[in-house]
Amino acid sequence: MPKAIIEQAGLTEEVELDVRDGAVVIAGTARPRKGWADEARKMHARDDDRPLDPSTITRFDEGEWTW
């Protein structure tokens, strides 16, 4: 495949190949977690990375756990 077509399609990283209705489909790979680490660092810097719900104390926490 010509480099110009690859660049135009934005396929600069890994690709997935699939067959649909007799055609070969080339698509970029999905990266759903891209940027999560940077966002987590920003949340921490804003002190916005605390749990949403309070901790639940269990029987184990109350009687069996010793530090």
N, C-alpha and C positions, 0 to 999 in steps of 0.2 A: 504494500500500500504506500502511495507517495507520502512523503513527510508533510507536505502542505495540507493534505487532507487530514492527517492525524492531528496536526496542530489546530486546524480549523474546527475539528470536532472536540477539541480540548482533551484529547486522549494522551496526556503526557506521562501518566503513571501506568499502573496495571490496568488491564482490561478484562472483561468477562465476555466469553463467546457463548452464544446460545443459538439454537435453531428454532425458528417459529414459522409455521406455515410454509416450509420449504425454503426459507431464507436464513442465511447466517447473519446474526445480529451481533455487532460489536458494540459494547457499552463500557463506559468507565465504571470502575468499582465504587460501590457506595462506601462512604466512610462516615457512618453516623456519629461516631465519637470524636471526630476531628475537632480539635480545639478545646476539648474538655479539660485538659490539664491546665491550660492557660486560664480558663474561666474559674477553675477551682482555686488557683492562686489569687486571682482578683477577689473572689468571695472571701478568702481568708484575710486578705489585706483590709477588707471592709468590715471584718468581724461578722460576716454574714454566712458563716459555714457551720452554724450550730444546728443540732437536731430540731426538727419541726415539732415533735411530740416529746413530752417529758418521759424520763426513764421509768420503766415499770419494775418495781421491786418484786422479786420472786421469793419463794420459800427458801431457795438455795442462798440467795443474797442475805436473808435475815438470819439464818441459823447455821449454815454450814461453811460459809466462806470466811476464811481468816487470812489476814495480811501478815 
